[in-house]
């Protein structure tokens, strides 16, 4: 969704779910479900009908990576964990205890980083890369060299 939001910032017109789906290699229903979370959080608007689609509802400087994760992600930042939170085995308890602390520390670091990066910062980085991409004739998502 970060990818999509940055493209939306470059557009002067709403972007349709079908176009987003093509960018992401998925279908429009999946896009609409995901974008619904962003709409509920107040980051995008949707307009129905001809000429409709999705637009940004906030300035990119007001949206962090953590905001987007919370709007479309799950409660857990990591997909790893334990099969058994309260094992009978003392070895498994020791392993779980050690891993729990490591995951807690890693999550704290990741949350701090996600909270410190705005979509505006990503947009600036994208714009800085444009001249090099154009001179190397690297295609962008839209199939152009701009």
N, C-alpha and C positions, 0 to 999 in steps of 0.2 A: 504494500500500500504506500510505502514511502516513495517508491518509484512513480506510482500513479499521481500522488499529490504533487510531486515536483513537476511532472508533465502538466498537471492542471494549472499550476502557477504560470506556466508559459503560454497558456491558451487564453484567448480573449472571449471565446464562446464556451458554453457548457460542453462537457465531454460525456458521451453516452456510455452506458454500461456495456454495450456491444464493443465499442472501441477499446474500453479498458480491458475487457475480456480478451480481445485480440492481442493486446500488449502483454498480458499475463499468461496467455495460453490456457485459458479456462473458459467457462461459459458465463453468460450475462447474469444468470440467477445467482451464481456464487458471488459475483461482483456486487450485486444488489444487497445480498445478505451482509457482506463485509462492510460495504459502504454505509449500511444502516447503523452500524455501531459508531462510525465516524460522525454520521448525522446526529445521532442521539447525544454524542459528546459535544456537538456544536462546532465541529471542524469543517463540515461540508453542508451544502444545501442541495436539494434536488428539485428539479422542475420537470413536470410531466408534459407529454405532448410533443408536437413538432417543434424542433429547435430547443427541446429540453435536454436535460442531462444533469451532470454533477458540476458544481462549482465550489471553490473554497469559500468558507464562511468567516475565516480569520486570516489575518496577516501571518505569513510564514514565521515571523519573528516571535509570534505568540504560541507556537506549537513546538513541543519538544519530542524527541524520539520516545521518551517515556510516555508522553500523552498518547501517542499513536499506539504504542504497545498496550496501554491500558484500555484503549477504545476498541481494539480489534484482537488483542491477544488473550491469553489465558492468565489465570492468577499466577501460575508458575512460570518463571523465566527459563528454567532448565527442564529438559525432558528426561532427566535422569533422576533416580530416586531409589527407594528401597521397596522390596517386595513385601517385607514384613517390618513394620515399625516397632514392634515389641517382641523380638524373637526370644525363644527359650535358650538358644545357644549363646554362650558367653563370648565366643569368638565373633559371631555375627553382631552382637551388641557392641563390641569394641570397634568393629569395622564401621557400623552405622554411626556410632558416636563421632568417630574421626571424620567420616565423610560428611556428616551433618554440619560440622563446624566449617569444613572446607567449602561446602556449598553455600552456607550462610555468608561467609566472607566474600566469595565470588559474586553472589547476588548483590551484596551491598556495593561492591565496586562497579558492577554493571549498571545498577540503578543510578548511581552517582553520575556515571558517564552518559547514560541515556537522558538524564535530566539536564545535562549541561549542553547538549547539542540541539540546536533548533533547526527547523526545516529551512530557515533563511540561511544558516551557515552551509547547509548542504547545497542549496541553490547557488550560493556564491562559488562554492567549489566546482559545481557543474559548469558555471559560466566561465570560470578560469580555465577549464579544460577544453572549451569550445575551439579556441584558435588552433591549438595543437591538433585536435581531431580533424578540423577542416583542412589543415595543411597536409595531414597524412591521409586525407580522403577516407576517414573512418565514418561509416554510416551511423546515424543516430536512430532512435526508435522509430521515428517517422519516415525513415528511409531516405532522408536527405543528408546533406553534409553541412547543415547549419545548426 
